[in-house]
Amino acid sequence: MKRLITLTVPAILAGTLAFAHGDNVHIRGVVTQVSAQSITVQTAAKATKTLTLTDKTTFQRSGKAARLDDVKVGDRVVIDVPVKTTNALLIQIGATAKPAPHK
């Protein structure tokens, strides 16, 4: 019985975490360009992603509602994007990226 519980509980938890992610992917990076129609982000892998802003796009900073005007070039962001689209659903604004130290 203990063996059954030991195998079942992790499987349920893993399924719950995967389901909670929903149908969105997270794009993390630094804003390189922002306009009324789109936002461009450079990811840690140095890939550039341009995402479309729609009337359904929402913004948050520190868990509170924000606006497009609050997004600045250099800000770190996490953007929820529905799978198979380039539409930004939720943009979470973080701190401004610090420049790399000089060597």
N, C-alpha and C positions, 0 to 999 in steps of 0.2 A: 504494500500500500504506500509506504514512504517513497518507494522508487517511482511509482505512478505520479504522485504529487510532485516529486522532484523534477520529473520530465514535463509534466503538464503546465505548471505555473510559469516557467520561463517561456514556453511556447505562447501562452496566452498574453503575457506581457509584451513579447516581441511583436505579436500581431496588433496589439493595441497601439503601440508606438508607431508602427508603420501606418496604421489607419489614421491616426491623429494628424499625420503629415498631409493628408488629403491629396488633392490633385494638383498641388502647386510645387514648383521647384524654387529654391532660394538662390538668388544671385547676390553674392557678397562682393563688395569692392569699394573703390573710391570714385566719386563722381568726377568725370572729366569734362562733361558738357551737359547743360540743362536748358530746355526751352519749354514753351507752352505745350508742345506736341510730343516731346520725347526726353529721355534721360539716357546718357551714355555713361557706362561704368567700366573701369578697368579692374579686372579680378586679380586675385593673388597670383594666378597662373599667367598673368600679363595678357589675357584675352580681353578684347573690348566687346562689350555687349551694349547695343542700343535698343531700348525698350520704349514702347508706345505708351503715352499717357492717355487715359480715356476719362469719361465722366464717372466711371466706377473706381478710379484710382483714389486711394486714401493715403494720408500721410500721418506718421506718428513720430514724436520725439519724446523720449523718456516716458513712454506709455501714454502720453497725452496727445490729443488731436493737434495736428500741424497743418501747414499749407505748402503749396508749391514754392511760394516765396521764401520759405524757410530752408529750402535745399540750395546749397552753394557748392561750387566747384571746390573739390578737396574734401568734402564731407564723406565719411564712411557711411555706407548704407547697406541694408539687407532688404532685398526686394522680392516679394512673393509674386511669382509668375505662373499662371495656369499652364499645365503641360500642353505642348504643341501650339503655343501662342507666343507672341512677343509683347503682350499687354501687361503692363505693371498693375498689379492689383492692390498691393499694400507696400508702401515705401517707409521703412523704419530708418530714421535719420540718427546717426551716432555722432561721435566727435570728429573734428577735422583731423585728417591724417597729418602726422608730424613728418617733416622731411627726414630722410636718412642722415645719420651723423657722418661728418666728413672724416675721411681717413687719410 
